[in-house]
């Protein structure tokens, strides 16, 4: 764990996404019909897409937070150049 809840949560979501993909692939052995295809189209694929969107947003937000922390630290430094 990194100690950063946002990064840790994103890692957990990424891991869950991979587990879902793996489990879904394994399910083909015992379930390969039209109902499965409909379930995949209506449930699995949208869920994976939402997870990807959340991970992308988390990455962007993490970058914004990192920049804000860096700028705040810079603002605390004395300005010796003036």
VEXBA-869043 format. One record per residue: residue in three letters; x, y, z of N, C-alpha, C, O, CB in turn. Coordinates in nm, 3 decimals, padded with zeros to 5 digits. Glycine has a CB too. Layout:
<rs>
  resn       nx       ny       nz      cax      cay      caz       cx       cy       cz       ox       oy       oz      cbx      cby      cbz
   ala        X        Y        Z        X        Y        Z        X        Y        Z        X        Y        Z        X        Y        Z
...
</rs>
This chain:
<rs>
  resn       nx       ny       nz      cax      cay      caz       cx       cy       cz       ox       oy       oz      cbx      cby      cbz
   unk   00.084  -00.119   00.000   00.000   00.000   00.000   00.088   00.125   00.000   00.191   00.131   00.067  -00.095   00.000   00.121
   unk   00.044   00.223  -00.076   00.124   00.343  -00.090   00.099   00.444   00.022   00.180   00.535   00.042   00.096   00.408  -00.223
   unk  -00.009   00.429   00.094  -00.043   00.527   00.196  -00.131   00.637   00.140  -00.178   00.723   00.216   00.083   00.587   00.255
   unk  -00.154   00.637   00.011  -00.241   00.735  -00.054  -00.372   00.664  -00.085  -00.375   00.574  -00.169  -00.175   00.795  -00.183
   unk  -00.479   00.703  -00.018  -00.608   00.633  -00.032  -00.658   00.633  -00.176  -00.717   00.535  -00.221  -00.712   00.697   00.059
   unk  -00.636   00.742  -00.247  -00.681   00.750  -00.386  -00.608   00.649  -00.473  -00.670   00.577  -00.552  -00.662   00.891  -00.440
   unk  -00.478   00.643  -00.459  -00.397   00.549  -00.538  -00.427   00.406  -00.496  -00.438   00.317  -00.580  -00.247   00.580  -00.521
   unk  -00.439   00.383  -00.365  -00.470   00.249  -00.316  -00.606   00.201  -00.366  -00.621   00.086  -00.407  -00.467   00.245  -00.163
   unk  -00.704   00.290  -00.363  -00.837   00.255  -00.411  -00.836   00.225  -00.560  -00.904   00.132  -00.605  -00.935   00.367  -00.381
   unk  -00.761   00.301  -00.637  -00.751   00.277  -00.780  -00.685   00.142  -00.806  -00.725   00.070  -00.898  -00.672   00.389  -00.849
   unk  -00.586   00.108  -00.728  -00.521  -00.022  -00.742  -00.617  -00.137  -00.713  -00.616  -00.239  -00.781  -00.400  -00.031  -00.649
   unk  -00.699  -00.119  -00.611  -00.799  -00.221  -00.577  -00.902  -00.234  -00.690  -00.943  -00.345  -00.724  -00.869  -00.187  -00.444
   unk  -00.944  -00.121  -00.746  -01.040  -00.125  -00.855  -00.980  -00.191  -00.978  -01.046  -00.271  -01.045  -01.087   00.017  -00.889
   unk  -00.855  -00.159  -01.009  -00.785  -00.221  -01.122  -00.776  -00.373  -01.103  -00.796  -00.449  -01.198  -00.644  -00.161  -01.138
   unk  -00.746  -00.414  -00.981  -00.737  -00.557  -00.950  -00.874  -00.624  -00.966  -00.885  -00.733  -01.023  -00.683  -00.579  -00.807
   unk  -00.979  -00.560  -00.916  -01.115  -00.614  -00.928  -01.156  -00.624  -01.075  -01.221  -00.720  -01.116  -01.215  -00.528  -00.851
   unk  -01.117  -00.525  -01.153  -01.147  -00.526  -01.296  -01.081  -00.646  -01.364  -01.143  -00.714  -01.446  -01.100  -00.395  -01.362
   unk  -00.958  -00.671  -01.329  -00.887  -00.785  -01.387  -00.949  -00.918  -01.343  -00.963  -01.010  -01.423  -00.738  -00.781  -01.348
   unk  -00.986  -00.928  -01.216  -01.052  -01.050  -01.167  -01.185  -01.074  -01.239  -01.217  -01.188  -01.273  -01.076  -01.040  -01.016
   unk  -01.261  -00.967  -01.262  -01.387  -00.980  -01.335  -01.362  -01.030  -01.476  -01.431  -01.121  -01.524  -01.461  -00.846  -01.338
   unk  -01.265  -00.972  -01.543  -01.234  -01.016  -01.680  -01.196  -01.164  -01.683  -01.243  -01.240  -01.767  -01.120  -00.932  -01.739
   unk  -01.110  -01.203  -01.589  -01.066  -01.343  -01.585  -01.182  -01.437  -01.556  -01.198  -01.540  -01.622  -00.956  -01.360  -01.479
   unk  -01.264  -01.402  -01.458  -01.378  -01.488  -01.422  -01.477  -01.496  -01.538  -01.534  -01.602  -01.564  -01.448  -01.435  -01.295
   unk  -01.497  -01.385  -01.606  -01.591  -01.385  -01.717  -01.539  -01.474  -01.830  -01.616  -01.549  -01.891  -01.615  -01.242  -01.767
   unk  -01.411  -01.467  -01.858  -01.352  -01.553  -01.961  -01.366  -01.701  -01.924  -01.398  -01.784  -02.009  -01.204  -01.518  -01.982
   unk  -01.342  -01.733  -01.798  -01.355  -01.872  -01.752  -01.498  -01.923  -01.761  -01.521  -02.043  -01.778  -01.305  -01.884  -01.609
   unk  -01.595  -01.832  -01.750  -01.735  -01.875  -01.753  -01.778  -01.924  -01.890  -01.881  -01.991  -01.903  -01.825  -01.760  -01.710
   unk  -01.702  -01.893  -01.993  -01.737  -01.937  -02.128  -01.741  -02.089  -02.141  -01.817  -02.143  -02.220  -01.639  -01.881  -02.229
   unk  -01.659  -02.157  -02.062  -01.654  -02.303  -02.069  -01.789  -02.367  -02.035  -01.827  -02.467  -02.094  -01.547  -02.356  -01.975
   unk  -01.861  -02.309  -01.940  -01.986  -02.369  -01.897  -02.110  -02.292  -01.939  -02.222  -02.338  -01.917  -01.986  -02.383  -01.750
   unk  -02.089  -02.175  -02.000  -02.204  -02.092  -02.036  -02.171  -02.017  -02.163  -02.104  -01.914  -02.160  -02.241  -01.994  -01.920
   unk  -02.219  -02.068  -02.274  -02.188  -02.006  -02.403  -02.312  -02.011  -02.491  -02.322  -02.093  -02.583  -02.068  -02.077  -02.472
   unk  -02.407  -01.922  -02.462  -02.530  -01.917  -02.540  -02.574  -01.772  -02.557  -02.501  -01.679  -02.522  -02.642  -02.001  -02.472
   unk  -02.692  -01.754  -02.612  -02.743  -01.619  -02.637  -02.767  -01.540  -02.510  -02.748  -01.418  -02.508  -02.869  -01.626  -02.715
   unk  -02.809  -01.607  -02.404  -02.833  -01.539  -02.277  -02.701  -01.482  -02.223  -02.697  -01.370  -02.173  -02.896  -01.637  -02.173
   unk  -02.595  -01.561  -02.235  -02.463  -01.514  -02.191  -02.421  -01.392  -02.271  -02.371  -01.294  -02.215  -02.358  -01.626  -02.206
   unk  -02.441  -01.397  -02.401  -02.403  -01.286  -02.487  -02.482  -01.160  -02.450  -02.425  -01.051  -02.445  -02.426  -01.322  -02.634
   unk  -02.610  -01.175  -02.426  -02.693  -01.061  -02.385  -02.646  -01.007  -02.250  -02.636  -00.885  -02.232  -02.841  -01.101  -02.377
   unk  -02.618  -01.096  -02.156  -02.570  -01.054  -02.025  -02.438  -00.978  -02.038  -02.416  -00.876  -01.972  -02.551  -01.176  -01.932
   unk  -02.351  -01.028  -02.124  -02.223  -00.961  -02.145  -02.245  -00.821  -02.202  -02.185  -00.725  -02.154  -02.133  -01.044  -02.241
   unk  -02.330  -00.810  -02.302  -02.354  -00.680  -02.366  -02.424  -00.581  -02.274  -02.394  -00.462  -02.276  -02.437  -00.700  -02.491
   unk  -02.517  -00.631  -02.193  -02.597  -00.542  -02.108  -02.537  -00.516  -01.971  -02.565  -00.413  -01.909  -02.734  -00.599  -02.091
   unk  -02.455  -00.607  -01.921  -02.403  -00.594  -01.785  -02.251  -00.587  -01.776  -02.195  -00.493  -01.720  -02.451  -00.709  -01.702
   unk  -02.184  -00.686  -01.832  -02.039  -00.697  -01.814  -01.965  -00.584  -01.886  -01.884  -00.515  -01.825  -01.988  -00.832  -01.864
   unk  -01.992  -00.567  -02.014  -01.920  -00.464  -02.090  -01.945  -00.323  -02.037  -01.850  -00.246  -02.025  -01.960  -00.471  -02.236
   unk  -02.070  -00.286  -02.005  -02.090  -00.154  -01.945  -02.018  -00.139  -01.810  -01.964  -00.033  -01.780  -02.239  -00.127  -01.927
   unk  -02.019  -00.244  -01.730  -01.950  -00.237  -01.601  -01.800  -00.216  -01.621  -01.740  -00.132  -01.554  -01.975  -00.365  -01.521
   unk  -01.739  -00.291  -01.712  -01.597  -00.274  -01.740  -01.568  -00.133  -01.794  -01.466  -00.074  -01.761  -01.549  -00.380  -01.840
   unk  -01.659  -00.082  -01.875  -01.643   00.053  -01.928  -01.650   00.157  -01.816  -01.570   00.251  -01.813  -01.750   00.082  -02.034
   unk  -01.745   00.140  -01.723  -01.755   00.232  -01.609  -01.631   00.224  -01.521  -01.583   00.326  -01.471  -01.881   00.200  -01.526
   unk  -01.579   00.105  -01.504  -01.457   00.089  -01.423  -01.340   00.160  -01.490  -01.261   00.227  -01.423  -01.425  -00.062  -01.404
   unk  -01.329   00.147  -01.622  -01.222   00.213  -01.696  -01.235   00.365  -01.684  -01.136   00.436  -01.665  -01.224   00.170  -01.845
   unk  -01.359   00.415  -01.696  -01.383   00.558  -01.681  -01.344   00.606  -01.541  -01.281   00.711  -01.526  -01.531   00.591  -01.709
   unk  -01.382   00.530  -01.441  -01.347   00.567  -01.303  -01.195   00.567  -01.283  -01.142   00.656  -01.217  -01.413   00.470  -01.203
   unk  -01.128   00.469  -01.340  -00.982   00.464  -01.327  -00.916   00.582  -01.398  -00.820   00.640  -01.347  -00.927   00.332  -01.382
   unk  -00.965   00.617  -01.516  -00.911   00.732  -01.587  -00.932   00.860  -01.508  -00.841   00.943  -01.497  -00.977   00.744  -01.725
   unk  -01.052   00.877  -01.453  -01.082   00.996  -01.373  -00.997   01.001  -01.248  -00.950   01.107  -01.208  -01.231   01.000  -01.336
   unk  -00.976   00.886  -01.186  -00.892   00.880  -01.066  -00.750   00.920  -01.099  -00.686   00.991  -01.021  -00.896   00.739  -01.006
   unk  -00.699   00.875  -01.213  -00.563   00.911  -01.254  -00.553   01.062  -01.275  -00.457   01.124  -01.230  -00.524   00.836  -01.383
   unk  -00.649   01.120  -01.343  -00.647   01.264  -01.367  -00.656   01.341  -01.235  -00.584   01.439  -01.215  -00.763   01.305  -01.459
   unk  -00.744   01.298  -01.147  -00.759   01.365  -01.019  -00.632   01.354  -00.935  -00.593   01.449  -00.868  -00.879   01.307  -00.941
   unk  -00.570   01.239  -00.940  -00.445   01.218  -00.867  -00.338   01.315  -00.916  -00.262   01.370  -00.836  -00.396   01.073  -00.883
   unk  -00.331   01.337  -01.046  -00.234   01.432  -01.102  -00.265   01.574  -01.056  -00.173   01.650  -01.024  -00.234   01.424  -01.255
   unk  -00.393   01.610  -01.054  -00.432   01.743  -01.008  -00.392   01.762  -00.862  -00.337   01.866  -00.824  -00.585   01.764  -01.024
   unk  -00.418   01.661  -00.779  -00.380   01.669  -00.638  -00.230   01.681  -00.619  -00.182   01.760  -00.538  -00.433   01.548  -00.562
   unk  -00.154   01.601  -00.696  -00.008   01.608  -00.687   00.042   01.748  -00.722   00.129   01.803  -00.653   00.057   01.505  -00.781
   unk  -00.014   01.806  -00.828   00.025   01.942  -00.867  -00.014   02.044  -00.761   00.063   02.136  -00.732  -00.038   01.980  -01.000
   unk  -00.131   02.029  -00.703  -00.176   02.122  -00.599  -00.085   02.115  -00.477  -00.049   02.218  -00.420  -00.321   02.091  -00.558
   unk  -00.047   01.994  -00.437   00.043   01.979  -00.323   00.179   02.042  -00.354   00.237   02.111  -00.271   00.061   01.828  -00.286
   unk   00.228   02.018  -00.476   00.358   02.075  -00.514   00.352   02.227  -00.514   00.443   02.293  -00.464   00.401   02.024  -00.654
   unk   00.245   02.284  -00.571   00.231   02.429  -00.574   00.215   02.488  -00.434   00.268   02.595  -00.405   00.112   02.469  -00.660
   unk   00.144   02.418  -00.349   00.127   02.466  -00.211   00.261   02.464  -00.139   00.292   02.555  -00.062   00.024   02.378  -00.135
   unk   00.342   02.361  -00.163   00.474   02.354  -00.101   00.563   02.466  -00.154   00.639   02.526  -00.078   00.539   02.215  -00.126
   unk   00.554   02.493  -00.282   00.633   02.603  -00.342   00.592   02.737  -00.285   00.676   02.825  -00.265   00.617   02.604  -00.495
   unk   00.461   02.755  -00.258   00.412   02.881  -00.204   00.460   02.903  -00.063   00.467   03.018  -00.018   00.261   02.885  -00.208
   unk   00.494   02.797   00.010   00.542   02.809   00.147   00.690   02.847   00.154   00.738   02.890   00.258   00.520   02.678   00.222
   unk   00.761   02.831   00.043   00.903   02.864   00.042   00.924   03.014   00.033   00.851   03.084  -00.038   00.974   02.794  -00.075
   unk   01.023   03.064   00.103   01.051   03.207   00.091   01.103   03.238  -00.049   01.174   03.157  -00.110   01.154   03.252   00.198
   unk   01.068   03.355  -00.099   01.111   03.396  -00.232   01.237   03.481  -00.216   01.229   03.600  -00.187   00.998   03.475  -00.307
   unk   01.353   03.418  -00.235   01.480   03.486  -00.216   01.519   03.566  -00.339   01.614   03.644  -00.334   01.590   03.385  -00.184
   unk   01.446   03.550  -00.449   01.482   03.619  -00.571   01.430   03.762  -00.576   01.472   03.838  -00.664   01.431   03.544  -00.688
   unk   01.342   03.803  -00.485   01.286   03.938  -00.494   01.355   04.034  -00.402   01.319   04.152  -00.398   01.139   03.936  -00.462
</rs>
